[in-house]
Amino acid sequence: MRDVAVIGIGQTKIDEHWDKSLRELAGDAALSAMIDAGVSKVDSVYVGNMLSDISNLQAHLGSLVADWIGNRFAEAVKIESACSSGSAAFRAGYLSVASGEIDCALVVGVEKMTDSPGAEITTGLATAADADWEVDHGLSFVALNALIMKRYLYEYGWEARDFAEFSINAHENAMFNPYARFHMPITESSFSKSPMICDPINLLDASPIGDGAAAAILVNADMAPANLSRIIVAGSAAATDSLAVHSRKAPLWLWAAEQSTQKAYIQAGIGPEQINVFEYHDAFTIMAALSLEAAGFAEPGRGPSLAKEGAIKVGGKIPVATFGGLKARGHPVGATGLYQIAEVILQLRGEAGQTQVPDPEFGMAQNIGGSGSNIVTHIFQRLD
Amino acid sequence: MRDVAVIGIGQTKIDEHWDKSLRELAGDAALSAMIDAGVSKVDSVYVGNMLSDISNLQAHLGSLVADWIGNRFAEAVKIESACSSGSAAFRAGYLSVASGEIDCALVVGVEKMTDSPGAEITTGLATAADADWEVDHGLSFVALNALIMKRYLYEYGWEARDFAEFSINAHENAMFNPYARFHMPITESSFSKSPMICDPINLLDASPIGDGAAAAILVNADMAPANLSRIIVAGSAAATDSLAVHSRKAPLWLWAAEQSTQKAYIQAGIGPEQINVFEYHDAFTIMAALSLEAAGFAEPGRGPSLAKEGAIKVGGKIPVATFGGLKARGHPVGATGLYQIAEVILQLRGEAGQTQVPDPEFGMAQNIGGSGSNIVTHIFQRLD
C-alpha cells in the first residue's frame, strides 16, 4: 500500500445554519479544503453523513456534493456508520488512495440537523442503536449512555460530579476555536447546577447537535511536494462490537475502541505514550472516560482521574478536545469525525493557536458510532 | 493492486418477507455466501442499503450485520449511493481486498421495503433525486423517469409499445429464477393493456419493489485455491453525473454509465463485443434502452431495436436480465447491485440453468443510482 498524505483541510462553523443548505455546507468545507491543498479537482469524493435521509429528505450525497463543488463525473459515495460516519468515510478515502486506485480523494463529513423538529432528531439519532432490541423498548440514545454511566458510577465508585472536568476542559479550549458552536466557559458550579437530561447525564455532560461540515484532501504521499506532504496517515483501523449494549461481554469496556486503537498503534509503530494529542469522542462525558481507558491512557475505571488531575489539558500528559471536543465544538453527527481529523492536522501543522500542543509528532482521532458499536481510529504523523 | 476473486455468492428470494427482519434477511444472504465460499469468518463487511433509516428506523447496518452473522469485531460500514448502493458497496469491498488491507471481505446488499406504507416508500425513493430542485417541486422518482422517456420518444420517434420486449424478456427469464419476485410471463397484449403509472410509463415498464438481500465473498485471488478463484473482478469503476436531470448536458445520455463502462472495459482489456452477458439496471424500460446505448451495445436512440430484434435474449448478441432483471426479479433498491453481480457470477460458473448463456468468459453488471447520477460498473472474467 502507498503512503497517504493529508494536504488540505476545511471546516465550517458549527451552528444553526438557517441560510445554508446541506450542499452549501458540504461545499463550503470541501472547497476550503481544496483551496488549502491547492487542488482544483479530485478523483473521488467520500461523504460521511448519518441523518440526511431523515433530516433533509436527501440521500445520494456522493453525487450531490461532487456535482455542487464542480467535480461532476468524479466517483462519489456516502459512507455511514452512525456517529463514526465521518471517520469511516475518511478511511474509505484513505484506502482508495493507499490502494493505488485513486490519486487525490476528497472526504467530507456533513450534517444539517437543526432544520428538523427535535422529536425527529431524537428518532433519527436512535437509529444508531438497535431498533428491535433497544429503541422499540423505549430507549433513546441519551438513555443508553445514561445506563452505561450509571453502571460505571456503581462499579467504580465515582460520582457524577467527578466528570465535570471533561466538560470544563472542552469549553475552555473551544473559546479559541472559531468553528466551535459554544464560546462559553463553564465551571464546576455551573456543571453541578445544570439540568438533568437522563439521570445521571446532565446537560453539561452531553454534546450539542448542530449543522456543520468538515473536509480533508488525501493524496499519494510520493506524488505531493515534500512541503505539502508532511502529515501522513500513520495508522487507520476500524472495528465493531454488538449493536445492542446488553449483548456485550463487558458493557463498560469499549472493545471496538481497544481493537481499532491497538491496530492503529501497531501500524504507526508506537504506543499510547507517544501520542501527543488525542481528539476523542466525548459525545457524553462517560464516553470520554471510556475512550481514555480503551485507548490505553488510563486503567479501567480510572478515566475520570486523568480529568481531575489535569492530564487532559493542553500541556498535560494527554491533551484532549483541544478545539472543544464534541462537547463544546459541537457534534453534527456524520461530520464529527472530519472535525476531529482536521483538528489533529492543525495541531501537527503547529496551527492550533492558543491551544497548540508543544511540538507534536503523533496525533490520534477516534470516532465512536452508536454506543460503542463501530469505532474508527486514525493516527497521523508529522514528518520533518 | 492485487487480483480479487469472488469465491461465494448468496441470495434470498425477493418477496414481501413479513416473517424476516432486516438483519435476518441480510444474514440469510451473507451466510449463504459464506457457505458457498467455505469461509466461516470475514475480515470486513460492506453493506449496501439505501432506505433502512426511513423504512426500518435502523441505521448502522455495518455493525448490525457483522454482529448478527457472528463476525462481531470485524470492520463494517454501510455504503449508500441510492439505487446503486449495492454495487458501490461491492466496489468498496473490492478496493479493500485489492489494496492489500483486507484478505477476505463480505459484501451484502439488503433492503426491506414492504413493512412501510406506500407513501413512505415513495418519499424514501425520492431521496435519490434532488430534494431542493426536483422533489420539492412535486416530482416523484417515477415522474422523473417518465419525463426522460417522454423526451426519448419525441427525439427518436419511438412509441411506448416499442419498449414491451424489454419487459417480456425479463419476465420470461424470471420464470427460471427461484429468487425472482415474479414468476408470471407477460405478452405484448398484457403490456399494452397495463395501467398507466405516469405517462408514458405503465405498470409493466416499471420494476417492483420488494424485500431481499444478496451477498458476495471477495478474496485476494492469489490466496484462494485455484478451483475457487476462477471468477475474478476484471474491471470496477464508478462515475457520477448531476443529481438533477435538468442540469445534464444531454438528458438522454447516461454519461456516468459511459464513463464507468469505458473505464471498466479498459481495465478488463476488452470492448463491448466481448461481453457475453449484461445484467443492466432496468428499473424502468427507458433505463434499459439508455443503458444499452451508453455501454456501447447500440447507437444513441437505438436501444429498443436490440429488444425488438431479440438480441437481448439468451442466445442473442447481448443477453440481458437473464434472471429477470429488476423488472421481474424485483428491485429491493440497495440490494439490487448484489443480485446483479450474483447473477453474472452464476452465468460465468455455468450455473444459470435454463437461462445459461453459452460458455461465457466476460459478464458485466451495471447499477444505476438516481436518474443516472451515480453509476457503478463491474466486469467479471472466468479464468480457465
Chai-1 contact restraints between the chains, C-beta under 6 A:
chainA,res_idxA,chainB,res_idxB,connection_type,confidence,min_distance_angstrom,max_distance_angstrom,comment,restraint_id
A,M1,B,S99,contact,1.0,0.0,6.0,A-B,restraint_1
A,M1,B,G100,contact,1.0,0.0,6.0,A-B,restraint_2
A,D53,B,D53,contact,1.0,0.0,6.0,A-B,restraint_3
A,D53,B,I54,contact,1.0,0.0,6.0,A-B,restraint_4
A,D53,B,T127,contact,1.0,0.0,6.0,A-B,restraint_5
A,I54,B,D53,contact,1.0,0.0,6.0,A-B,restraint_6
A,L57,B,T127,contact,1.0,0.0,6.0,A-B,restraint_7
A,L57,B,A131,contact,1.0,0.0,6.0,A-B,restraint_8
A,Q58,B,T127,contact,1.0,0.0,6.0,A-B,restraint_9
A,Q58,B,A131,contact,1.0,0.0,6.0,A-B,restraint_10
A,A59,B,A82,contact,1.0,0.0,6.0,A-B,restraint_11
A,A59,B,T127,contact,1.0,0.0,6.0,A-B,restraint_12
A,A59,B,A128,contact,1.0,0.0,6.0,A-B,restraint_13
A,H60,B,A82,contact,1.0,0.0,6.0,A-B,restraint_14
A,H60,B,A128,contact,1.0,0.0,6.0,A-B,restraint_15
A,H60,B,G370,contact,1.0,0.0,6.0,A-B,restraint_16
A,G62,B,S81,contact,1.0,0.0,6.0,A-B,restraint_17
A,S63,B,T240,contact,1.0,0.0,6.0,A-B,restraint_18
A,S63,B,L243,contact,1.0,0.0,6.0,A-B,restraint_19
A,S63,B,S373,contact,1.0,0.0,6.0,A-B,restraint_20
A,S63,B,N374,contact,1.0,0.0,6.0,A-B,restraint_21
A,L64,B,L243,contact,1.0,0.0,6.0,A-B,restraint_22
A,A66,B,T240,contact,1.0,0.0,6.0,A-B,restraint_23
A,D67,B,S242,contact,1.0,0.0,6.0,A-B,restraint_24
A,D67,B,L243,contact,1.0,0.0,6.0,A-B,restraint_25
A,R72,B,S242,contact,1.0,0.0,6.0,A-B,restraint_26
A,F73,B,A239,contact,1.0,0.0,6.0,A-B,restraint_27
A,E75,B,A238,contact,1.0,0.0,6.0,A-B,restraint_28
A,A76,B,T240,contact,1.0,0.0,6.0,A-B,restraint_29
A,V77,B,I79,contact,1.0,0.0,6.0,A-B,restraint_30
A,V77,B,S81,contact,1.0,0.0,6.0,A-B,restraint_31
A,V77,B,A88,contact,1.0,0.0,6.0,A-B,restraint_32
A,K78,B,E80,contact,1.0,0.0,6.0,A-B,restraint_33
A,I79,B,V77,contact,1.0,0.0,6.0,A-B,restraint_34
A,E80,B,K78,contact,1.0,0.0,6.0,A-B,restraint_35
A,S81,B,G62,contact,1.0,0.0,6.0,A-B,restraint_36
A,S81,B,V77,contact,1.0,0.0,6.0,A-B,restraint_37
A,A82,B,A59,contact,1.0,0.0,6.0,A-B,restraint_38
A,A82,B,H60,contact,1.0,0.0,6.0,A-B,restraint_39
A,A88,B,V77,contact,1.0,0.0,6.0,A-B,restraint_40
A,L95,B,L95,contact,1.0,0.0,6.0,A-B,restraint_41
A,L95,B,S96,contact,1.0,0.0,6.0,A-B,restraint_42
A,L95,B,S99,contact,1.0,0.0,6.0,A-B,restraint_43
A,L95,B,E101,contact,1.0,0.0,6.0,A-B,restraint_44
A,S96,B,L95,contact,1.0,0.0,6.0,A-B,restraint_45
A,A98,B,S99,contact,1.0,0.0,6.0,A-B,restraint_46
A,S99,B,M1,contact,1.0,0.0,6.0,A-B,restraint_47
A,S99,B,L95,contact,1.0,0.0,6.0,A-B,restraint_48
A,S99,B,A98,contact,1.0,0.0,6.0,A-B,restraint_49
A,S99,B,S99,contact,1.0,0.0,6.0,A-B,restraint_50
A,G100,B,M1,contact,1.0,0.0,6.0,A-B,restraint_51
A,E101,B,L95,contact,1.0,0.0,6.0,A-B,restraint_52
A,T127,B,D53,contact,1.0,0.0,6.0,A-B,restraint_53
A,T127,B,L57,contact,1.0,0.0,6.0,A-B,restraint_54
A,T127,B,Q58,contact,1.0,0.0,6.0,A-B,restraint_55
A,T127,B,A59,contact,1.0,0.0,6.0,A-B,restraint_56
A,A128,B,A59,contact,1.0,0.0,6.0,A-B,restraint_57
A,A128,B,H60,contact,1.0,0.0,6.0,A-B,restraint_58
A,A131,B,L57,contact,1.0,0.0,6.0,A-B,restraint_59
A,A131,B,Q58,contact,1.0,0.0,6.0,A-B,restraint_60
A,A238,B,E75,contact,1.0,0.0,6.0,A-B,restraint_61
A,A239,B,F73,contact,1.0,0.0,6.0,A-B,restraint_62
A,T240,B,S63,contact,1.0,0.0,6.0,A-B,restraint_63
A,T240,B,A66,contact,1.0,0.0,6.0,A-B,restraint_64
A,T240,B,A76,contact,1.0,0.0,6.0,A-B,restraint_65
A,S242,B,D67,contact,1.0,0.0,6.0,A-B,restraint_66
A,S242,B,R72,contact,1.0,0.0,6.0,A-B,restraint_67
A,L243,B,S63,contact,1.0,0.0,6.0,A-B,restraint_68
A,L243,B,L64,contact,1.0,0.0,6.0,A-B,restraint_69
A,L243,B,D67,contact,1.0,0.0,6.0,A-B,restraint_70
A,G370,B,H60,contact,1.0,0.0,6.0,A-B,restraint_71
A,S373,B,S63,contact,1.0,0.0,6.0,A-B,restraint_72
A,N374,B,S63,contact,1.0,0.0,6.0,A-B,restraint_73
